Each structure stands twice: as C-alpha cells, then as structure tokens.
Amino acid sequence: MTLGRFVIFFFATVVLGVLQLWILGLLLLTAIVPQSSVNLGKLLGDGGLFFFATTLTVSSALSLWDTRRPQIGDWDTVLTFIGGGVVLFIAVVVYAAVHSKSFGSEPLPFQSHLMPQLTCVAFALGYWFYVGFRTGWFKPVGVPDA
C-alpha cells in the first residue's frame, strides 16, 4: 500500500464526502447561525450520515464489480450483500421510524439517532476499505496482481 494513494482515496471519499458537515460546523463555530452551539446532535440531526453511508456502500460495490465480476458464493459478493444489507437495513428502518412519528416542528428529527448513523458509517467505511484493497487502489502503481 502506498501512503499517497491511501491519503488521496481517504480525502476524496471521507473528507469531501461529508463536506456538508464541515460547512455546518464552520457556520456554527463562527456564529453565523445565531445563538448556536456546536454539538453532535446539531451536526448529524438531518440524517446526512445515512446518505453518506449508503452512497459510499453503493459506489464501493460498483467499483468492486467493475474490476471483479460478482459470482455467487465468493467473498466479494458475500461481503457486498452483508455490508450493503446492514447499511441499507439500518438506514431504512430508522428513516421509517423517524418519519412515521409526527415530529411536528422539530428541525432536527435525527438528533437522537446518532448511534444508527455512526454504525452505518462504520460498516460503509469498513466495506470501502475492503474494496480499496480488492480493487488495487492501495497498491503501488505498476505492481501486478498476485
């Protein structure tokens, strides 16, 4: 694995992938949003990490399947369905639970659902890391597959 390729992959996927959180945090810290304090509930209250996790999982699966054709029973396919299934299941269940309640004028309906969001991100990042190795993203350029 080359550190440079990993840093580029990480920056493009994770840092830019949650750009809305960086912008919101900056707005809250600089008091552009009046009378606010920065806390995890405010940053993640819109459920944005569900979107990030599902997008990361699907794009990782497409990257993997672009280089390695899916076959029933191989580890790539099994981990894709496990990782993708967990992320999608948690996101759909929590979204359905939150939106089935009448949350009225609450501006941040997901602020009390931080753990499911972080769980989805953990599974998505684990799967993303696996795909990075399987697709050769973390190998030095010019090194053939083993």
C-alpha positions, 0 to 999 in steps of 0.5 A: 500500500502506498501512503499517497494513494491511501491519503488521496482515496481517504480525502476524496471519499471521507473528507469531501464526502461529508463536506456538508458537515464541515460547512455546518460546523464552520457556520456554527463555530463562527456564529453565523447561525445565531445563538448556536452551539456546536454539538453532535446532535446539531451536526448529524440531526438531518440524517446526512450520515445515512446518505453518506453511508449508503452512497459510499456502500453503493459506489464501493460495490460498483467499483468492486464489480467493475474490476471483479465480476460478482459470482455467487458464493465468493467473498466479494459478493458475500461481503457486498450483500452483508455490508450493503444489507446492514447499511441499507437495513439500518438506514431504512428502518430508522428513516421509517421510524423517524418519519412515521412519528409526527415530529411536528416542528422539530428541525432536527428529527435525527438528533437522537439517532446518532448511534444508527448513523455512526454504525452505518458509517462504520460498516460503509467505511469498513466495506470501502476499505475492503474494496480499496484493497480488492480493487488495487487502489492501495497498491503501488502503481505498476505492481501486478496482481498476485 
